[in-house]
Amino acid sequence: MLRATLCLAGLIWAMPVTASTSQTEPGAFGCKSMANAAQLLTLRQSTDPSDYETRLHKLMRAGECRVWTATEAVTIEDESDGLVCLAPTDARSRCYWSAPGSGRQLQP
């Protein structure tokens, strides 16, 4: 019985996890580092939107962050510390940390 339980647990652990496909919200951003994404989220919620816009444009020019288009399909690769890591579905080479809700689930 113990052997069967351990085998079942091993099979469940070895099952592949499928990433879900989503569409992004218009204007949603993603950053290569969690720290920059968290900083931008904090600035976006502040009372002065110019700080957010300035920082976002600076990070975009540096190649650290990007803004998703509304029609761009993304795959949710990971979730951690209140952020999600989104990767373009057509080129899943890098994921970008973003706010939860930036990648809306597609209906099957």
DRENPAPA-772702 format. One line per 5 residues: their letters; for each residue z, y, x of N, C-alpha, C, O. Coordinates in Angstrom, 3 decimals, padded with zeros to 6 digits. Layout:
BEGIN
a = Z Y X Z Y X Z Y X Z Y X; ...
END
This chain:
BEGIN
mlrat = 000.000 -001.196 000.822 000.000 000.000 000.000 000.000 001.254 000.862 -000.719 002.211 000.576; 000.812 001.246 001.922 000.875 002.401 002.811 -000.467 002.623 003.497 -000.917 003.758 003.653; -001.107 001.515 003.908 -002.407 001.619 004.574 -003.452 002.224 003.629 -004.256 003.058 004.044; -003.439 001.806 002.367 -004.393 002.332 001.388 -004.165 003.823 001.157 -005.118 004.593 001.040; -002.898 004.222 001.092 -002.575 005.630 000.894 -003.053 006.457 002.083 -003.624 007.532 001.897
lclag = -002.824 005.968 003.309 -003.258 006.689 004.500 -004.776 006.760 004.573 -005.321 007.789 004.973; -005.468 005.694 004.197 -006.934 005.695 004.192 -007.467 006.708 003.184 -008.414 007.440 003.471; -006.852 006.745 002.001 -007.273 007.687 000.973 -007.043 009.123 001.444 -007.901 009.985 001.254; -005.894 009.378 002.054 -005.605 010.718 002.563 -006.606 011.108 003.653 -007.042 012.258 003.711; -006.967 010.166 004.507 -007.955 010.438 005.553 -009.322 010.736 004.987 -010.026 011.609 005.496
liwam = -009.716 010.022 003.932 -011.001 010.270 003.295 -011.043 011.640 002.634 -012.045 012.350 002.729; -009.975 012.005 001.978 -009.912 013.317 001.334 -009.970 014.418 002.382 -010.656 015.420 002.178; -009.272 014.259 003.491 -009.256 015.253 004.556 -010.628 015.386 005.196 -011.016 016.484 005.595; -011.367 014.295 005.302 -012.672 014.297 005.966 -013.806 014.768 005.063 -014.927 014.941 005.543; -013.555 014.980 003.776 -014.608 015.412 002.864 -015.093 016.794 003.257 -014.284 017.661 003.587
pvtas = -016.390 017.011 003.228 -016.913 018.329 003.597 -016.533 019.362 002.551 -016.516 019.080 001.353; -016.230 020.556 003.022 -015.914 021.664 002.142 -017.185 022.478 001.972 -017.785 022.914 002.956; -017.592 022.680 000.746 -018.809 023.448 000.510 -018.450 024.906 000.300 -017.514 025.234 -000.429; -019.200 025.765 000.943 -018.991 027.195 000.779 -019.679 027.635 -000.502 -020.741 027.120 -000.852; -019.074 028.585 -001.198 -019.657 029.045 -002.447 -020.585 030.231 -002.190 -020.348 031.044 -001.297
tsqte = -021.635 030.309 -002.988 -022.606 031.382 -002.872 -022.238 032.495 -003.837 -021.795 032.241 -004.957; -022.427 033.732 -003.390 -022.042 034.897 -004.177 -023.079 035.991 -004.044 -023.963 035.933 -003.190; -022.956 036.983 -004.896 -023.695 038.234 -004.758 -022.667 039.294 -004.388 -021.510 039.205 -004.798; -023.076 040.282 -003.626 -022.150 041.336 -003.230 -022.183 042.481 -004.224 -023.158 042.666 -004.952; -021.110 043.240 -004.242 -021.052 044.443 -005.064 -021.775 045.560 -004.327 -021.767 045.582 -003.096
pgafg = -022.394 046.477 -005.038 -023.059 047.599 -004.374 -022.058 048.409 -003.540 -020.981 048.755 -004.026; -022.409 048.705 -002.306 -021.553 049.508 -001.447 -020.438 048.749 -000.765 -019.638 049.353 -000.050; -020.358 047.434 -000.963 -019.309 046.652 -000.307 -019.611 046.570 001.187 -020.762 046.389 001.585; -018.581 046.703 002.001 -018.769 046.635 003.445 -018.190 045.348 003.995 -017.389 044.682 003.339; -018.595 045.012 005.186 -018.041 043.875 005.905 -017.971 044.224 007.379 -018.855 044.906 007.898
cksma = -016.922 043.762 008.064 -016.742 044.040 009.487 -016.530 042.742 010.250 -016.013 041.768 009.703; -016.932 042.733 011.510 -016.780 041.544 012.342 -015.314 041.243 012.629 -014.949 040.082 012.808; -014.465 042.277 012.677 -013.039 042.038 012.939 -012.209 042.337 011.694 -012.510 043.247 010.923; -011.160 041.546 011.526 -010.258 041.742 010.392 -009.537 043.085 010.485 -009.266 043.718 009.465; -009.228 043.518 011.703 -008.495 044.772 011.884 -009.301 045.961 011.368 -008.757 046.831 010.689
naaql = -010.592 046.002 011.685 -011.428 047.102 011.195 -011.592 047.051 009.693 -011.581 048.092 009.037; -011.744 045.864 009.135 -011.867 045.729 007.683 -010.593 046.197 006.988 -010.662 046.902 005.981; -009.444 045.816 007.510 -008.166 046.234 006.917 -007.992 047.745 007.024 -007.513 048.386 006.089; -008.378 048.308 008.158 -008.263 049.758 008.337 -009.166 050.495 007.343 -008.754 051.494 006.753; -010.385 050.009 007.159 -011.290 050.644 006.206 -010.770 050.530 004.773 -010.906 051.471 003.991
ltlrq = -010.185 049.402 004.429 -009.612 049.249 003.084 -008.494 050.252 002.851 -008.387 050.837 001.772; -007.667 050.448 003.861 -006.579 051.423 003.751 -007.140 052.833 003.592 -006.668 053.603 002.755; -008.147 053.169 004.394 -008.755 054.501 004.304 -009.470 054.712 002.975 -009.467 055.824 002.447; -010.081 053.664 002.426 -010.788 053.780 001.157 -009.823 054.081 000.018 -010.190 054.752 -000.947; -008.595 053.590 000.123 -007.610 053.813 -000.928 -006.859 055.138 -000.765 -006.085 055.521 -001.643
stdps = -007.082 055.840 000.353 -006.396 057.108 000.577 -006.989 058.186 -000.325 -008.011 057.977 -000.978; -006.340 059.321 -000.348 -006.771 060.398 -001.239 -007.988 061.140 -000.707 -008.718 061.751 -001.486; -008.227 061.101 000.613 -009.355 061.810 001.205 -010.459 060.818 001.570 -010.331 060.109 002.568; -011.536 060.748 000.789 -012.589 059.769 001.060 -013.406 060.070 002.318 -014.121 059.193 002.804; -013.317 061.278 002.850 -014.116 061.612 004.033 -013.675 060.814 005.261 -014.510 060.481 006.101
dyetr = -012.390 060.502 005.384 -011.914 059.688 006.506 -012.535 058.293 006.464 -012.939 057.746 007.489; -012.603 057.731 005.255 -013.210 056.408 005.074 -014.694 056.448 005.450 -015.168 055.600 006.205; -015.418 057.427 004.925 -016.857 057.534 005.192 -017.125 057.735 006.685 -018.024 057.106 007.243; -016.357 058.600 007.326 -016.531 058.868 008.756 -016.307 057.606 009.577 -017.115 057.274 010.444; -015.211 056.902 009.305 -014.893 055.684 010.063 -015.926 054.584 009.811 -016.336 053.890 010.741
lhklm = -016.344 054.425 008.557 -017.336 053.404 008.229 -018.649 053.671 008.967 -019.226 052.753 009.549; -019.123 054.917 008.947 -020.386 055.239 009.617 -020.278 055.053 011.123 -021.233 054.616 011.765; -019.126 055.379 011.689 -018.927 055.185 013.130 -018.973 053.695 013.481 -019.598 053.311 014.470; -018.318 052.861 012.680 -018.321 051.416 012.924 -019.701 050.794 012.670 -020.079 049.830 013.334; -020.441 051.340 011.720 -021.791 050.846 011.471 -022.716 051.182 012.647 -023.524 050.350 013.060
ragec = -022.599 052.392 013.179 -023.415 052.767 014.339 -023.094 051.895 015.549 -023.974 051.603 016.359; -021.839 051.483 015.672 -021.423 050.630 016.793 -021.822 049.167 016.574 -021.692 048.349 017.485; -022.306 048.834 015.373 -022.691 047.459 015.079 -021.518 046.570 014.697 -021.658 045.350 014.614; -020.368 047.178 014.465 -019.165 046.417 014.116 -019.111 046.092 012.624 -018.595 045.042 012.241; -019.633 046.972 011.789 -019.583 046.786 010.336 -020.966 046.968 009.736 -021.879 047.495 010.372
rvwta = -021.095 046.519 008.503 -022.340 046.682 007.752 -022.008 046.871 006.286 -020.905 046.554 005.842; -022.973 047.392 005.537 -022.830 047.544 004.094 -023.791 046.553 003.453 -024.964 046.485 003.821; -023.289 045.789 002.497 -024.106 044.795 001.801 -024.936 045.470 000.730 -024.489 046.440 000.117; -026.133 044.974 000.498 -026.948 045.460 -000.617 -026.561 044.679 -001.869 -026.012 043.581 -001.784; -026.851 045.255 -003.024 -026.450 044.620 -004.285 -027.169 043.298 -004.525 -026.637 042.430 -005.217
teavt = -028.351 043.129 -003.976 -029.131 041.909 -004.227 -028.954 040.861 -003.139 -029.512 039.769 -003.240; -028.194 041.173 -002.113 -028.033 040.257 -000.981 -027.095 039.102 -001.336 -025.949 039.319 -001.728; -027.590 037.891 -001.196 -026.768 036.705 -001.455 -025.933 036.407 -000.208 -026.439 036.431 000.914; -024.661 036.130 -000.424 -023.746 035.827 000.675 -023.013 034.526 000.389 -022.942 034.069 -000.751; -022.475 033.946 001.442 -021.658 032.748 001.327 -020.248 033.094 001.771 -020.054 033.717 002.815
iedes = -019.271 032.693 000.984 -017.876 032.919 001.364 -017.499 031.835 002.367 -017.389 030.661 002.014; -017.302 032.238 003.618 -017.027 031.296 004.699 -015.539 031.022 004.879 -015.149 029.901 005.208; -014.704 032.043 004.665 -013.277 031.903 004.955 -012.506 032.935 004.147 -013.070 033.932 003.696; -011.215 032.692 003.969 -010.312 033.637 003.319 -009.016 033.668 004.114 -008.467 032.621 004.457; -008.524 034.874 004.407 -007.295 034.989 005.176 -006.714 036.385 005.031 -007.454 037.368 005.000
dglvc = -005.401 036.475 004.944 -004.684 037.754 004.906 -005.250 038.745 003.896 -005.345 039.939 004.182; -005.622 038.262 002.734 -006.120 039.146 001.694 -007.547 039.612 001.900 -007.997 040.524 001.207; -008.269 039.016 002.830 -009.666 039.354 003.087 -010.518 038.095 002.938 -010.013 036.977 003.034; -011.808 038.289 002.703 -012.751 037.168 002.674 -013.798 037.403 003.750 -014.136 038.546 004.057; -014.303 036.335 004.315 -015.337 036.443 005.333 -016.662 036.009 004.704 -016.838 034.848 004.334
laptd = -017.586 036.959 004.589 -018.867 036.737 003.941 -019.970 036.636 004.987 -019.980 037.380 005.967; -020.889 035.717 004.770 -022.045 035.551 005.659 -023.311 035.606 004.819 -023.344 035.057 003.717; -024.353 036.260 005.321 -025.624 036.240 004.587 -026.090 034.796 004.407 -026.078 034.021 005.363; -026.496 034.431 003.201 -026.882 033.054 002.905 -028.096 032.629 003.719 -028.178 031.478 004.148; -029.036 033.537 003.935 -030.252 033.172 004.647 -030.057 033.080 006.162 -030.854 032.428 006.837
arsrc = -029.026 033.712 006.708 -028.782 033.668 008.158 -027.282 033.563 008.399 -026.622 034.571 008.650; -026.744 032.364 008.325 -025.295 032.168 008.390 -024.801 032.083 009.833 -024.072 031.156 010.187; -025.191 033.037 010.656 -024.773 033.008 012.050 -023.446 033.736 012.263 -022.697 033.376 013.171; -023.144 034.712 011.482 -021.926 035.492 011.643 -021.378 035.848 010.276 -022.132 036.139 009.347; -020.046 035.822 010.158 -019.474 036.280 008.898 -018.764 037.612 009.124 -018.317 037.920 010.229
ywsap = -018.675 038.378 008.068 -018.099 039.719 008.109 -016.917 039.778 007.156 -017.039 039.399 005.992; -015.769 040.252 007.641 -014.565 040.345 006.823 -014.716 041.490 005.840 -015.166 042.580 006.193; -014.336 041.227 004.613 -014.528 042.181 003.540 -013.382 042.078 002.534 -012.531 041.193 002.621; -013.383 042.991 001.593 -012.351 042.983 000.548 -012.619 041.858 -000.430 -013.778 041.553 -000.711; -011.569 041.228 -000.958 -011.784 040.228 -002.015 -012.487 040.903 -003.190 -012.193 042.049 -003.528
gsgrq = -013.396 040.195 -003.791 -014.162 040.783 -004.892 -015.467 041.379 -004.420 -016.322 041.709 -005.242; -015.652 041.529 -003.096 -016.921 042.027 -002.585 -018.009 041.000 -002.789 -019.175 041.344 -002.983; -017.624 039.735 -002.746 -018.585 038.659 -003.007 -018.273 038.042 -004.348 -017.344 037.241 -004.456; -019.032 038.396 -005.385 -018.798 037.855 -006.719 -019.432 036.480 -006.820 -020.554 036.284 -006.354; -018.739 035.530 -007.415 -019.242 034.177 -007.599 -020.492 034.179 -008.480 -020.541 034.872 -009.497
lqp = -021.480 033.415 -008.092 -022.664 033.240 -008.924 -022.369 032.178 -009.970 -021.651 031.215 -009.699; -022.908 032.348 -011.132 -022.730 031.360 -012.190 -023.661 030.182 -011.934 -024.841 030.393 -011.654; -023.162 028.928 -012.023 -024.023 027.769 -011.777 -025.104 027.592 -012.822 -025.898 026.656 -012.735
END
